[in-house]
Structures are given as structure tokens and as C-alpha cells.
Amino acid sequence: MQTAPAVPRKVLFAASFGTFIEWYDFLAFGVLAAYIGKLFFPPENPTAGLLASLATFGIGMLVRPLGAAVFGSLADRHGRRPVFIATLLVMSAATLGVGVLPTYASIGIAAPVLLLLLRLVQGFAMGGEVGGVAVYLTEHAPAGKRGLYTSVLQLMGALGVAEVGAGSDHGLGGRQEDGADRPVGGRRRHRQSARRDRCGRAGA
């Protein structure tokens, strides 16, 4: 009786690492929603800017089924590996676009419009990656262990969430409203230093 071949380590590693990167890129937007609202939406109403930022984060979910259908069809015809790599490249390009996008102070209403388009691209790529990589890994898994191996992908999603949270506490990038770069962690340390100075002056 012929036994099913074991999953090549490089397949498992590639699928897991790719899923981790996709989730990290996708969820970093949500962690930075407060800063994104200040940078890319009208500054007159900070609450409205925050709500618009969160809505932009959520709208990426709407196109995920479309991404799954398009990339899934392409994978059936051209192979799962190249399409999987394509979803990573599309997601990375969209995330880079958000990182270099001029702020509302620089280009006005074009900033939130472009941000929305980039978020839709992120959601489109995410939809194609999640289903495609699960099928890709399933096809290489030994019989009787497909559920076990594909469950690793769910762990990668959780790790992506954890890494985004850790990054927000250790300087995950952010920009001031005037467009100058300043790490999130740097702002926190500045506030803590200012608080200590005030306490010192009060005790003097």
C-alpha cells in the first residue's frame, strides 16, 4: 500500500509565512486607524475622521469574496503557486502605497479617495490569498492530516494580529498631521517624559 508523501517543509513554511504577512499587512491598518484618521481625513472633526478611518478599514472586507473568486479561478487555470505569490505582491504593493500616500494636508480630498482604493486592493488580495493558500496546502498534505496541516494557517492569522499589536507598542510607523515622520513609540515616550516633568515641577 502506497503512503501519501509528507508535506514538503518549504510548502508548509511558504504557506504559513505568506498567510502571516497577509494578515499583518491587512490588520496594521486597523491598529493605526486613529493616526490614519488624523492624516488622511479632514481635521475639522477628529471623531468623524476616526469613524471614516474605521469604515475604510472595514470596507476591505467587502471585496474579499470577489478576490477569492477571481484569484481562485486564476489558480485553477494557471497554478496555485504563482497566483499565491501574486496575491502577496498585490497586498505588499497596496500596503506600500498606503505608507507613501500624501496626507490630506498635502493633496486634500484625493487622500481619502486614494486610501479607500488602496484598502479595496488590500481586501481583494486578502480574499484571494486566504482560500488559495488553504487549497494549496491541502493539495500537498498527506491523507488523513489535511485538517491538521491547514489549521496551521489559522495560527498564522492569530500571530499576525499579535505582531501588529506588538508593533504598535514598539514604534510601528506613524506620521504627524504635518506629514513629518515620527514613530508611534517616540510620541508615547515624549508624552511620558512630559508627564514626568510636570510631576517634578509640581513636587518642587
Secondary structure, DSSP 8 states (H G I E B T S, - for coil): --------HHHHHHHHHHHHHHHHHHHHHHHTHHHHHHHHS-TT-HHHHHHHHHHHHHHTTTTHHHHHHHHHHHHHHH-HHHHHHHHHHHHHHHHHHHHH---HHHHTTHHHHHHHHHHHHHHHHHHHHHHHHHHHHHHHS-TT-HHHHHHHHHHHHHHHHHHHHHHHHTT---B-TTS-B--HHHHHHHHHHHHHHHHHHHH-
